[in-house]
């Protein structure tokens, strides 16, 4: 009777040991998958950082170009205003 009980306990322990081994293997596999995904996410993050850096550079250059364009338009507006004033004065002289 005692031997049978010990044999049953050993069989159950073997099953538990097998299940623990399978569980460990599954956990290792999952961690390997997580590591691969993390590596991919890290690569994507680096690529996004590079894209954002380039975008910041482009936006900075665009801001510079727009500022230059604004200055040119201001000068053009001033020149047109002066031309309009001269034109009005000339019309006044011609109409007298």
Secondary structure, DSSP 8 states (H G I E B T S, - for coil): -HHHHHHHHHHHHHHHHHHHHHHHHHHHHHHHHHHHHHHHHHHHHHHHHHHHHHHHHHHHHHHHHHHHHHHHHHHHHHHHHHHHHHHHHHHHHHH-
